[in-house]
């Protein structure tokens, strides 16, 4: 009897997004109007639900993160958090100046996201209005107040509720939002194609992705040159040792799933097992310099596309708040951009179409950002290990 091979090819989120984009562009050129209106109806309902969910995402993720950091407060923990935050803000500033210098030459004139899906005949069949229970800034202030209060008073019951609410939010993202994102992005590109704007957007996207990839490489080189200068070792050898973690993250697109490899390579770089065991898992959660670089660059690109005014002063506030949001980002593919949607809307004025384009552009490069995040964790571990050895001269690492 002949056995049948039941192995199947599983597409990751990136593969599904790429298929959704390609399918939307192809079908948009000949799909009848009722089909386009059906996609517009789904996108309208999904977008309304997403806007409703954003304040809950902020409360569910930020509150327990602040409570846990406060509960575990210690010098090494605070130093790690400070270094991760400073590096994240630096990567955002580096991304801003590079993007603001290069992207104006790449963004074609006449591309405006508010007109990308404009088709007066393709209105939704019906809409469902789901207003958020609070606005984004209210949810941020509430999350900070509640998180700091739980950290100060202990509040085990509230912490348990906060953790369970976080589990609900993360599960909603994993089971509802992430699986439906390809359908949502399909609808966006379907309507772009039907309005004749898809080719302009795709050409711009490809050029932007290439520059962001190069910025990731430059950021890693800077991180390891700085770490090499502090520990007085060859930065290129240090970075070379971390390449297995980089390529593992490319495949998994998850900082958490890459922790065993990152930990192993960090120890090979001479970091003590105690420091590596503390720093690597923590930084996998709070150090998202690559993700911040991507979000900042994509935001600049879309603002240029829409002729929106921005300067470094306004972007610095966004980058600093983005650094806080990255600490609370859930460890799922696309989790960082989901956590950032709230401040993209309130601080930069992104509408629903711009947010959808941000999601598509971000997830297209999700693997590279994750790889940059975890590889940079090794640089922070090297610096922390050097600082801890100075405080403990009897510990020579042998």
Helices and strands as residue ranges (DSSP letters): H 13-28, H 33-71, H 75-102, G 103-105, H 113-116, H 136-153, H 156-172, I 173-177, H 178-194, H 198-231, H 235-241, H 243-252, H 259-268, H 273-286, H 289-305, H 312-327, H 335-348, H 352-364, H 366-391
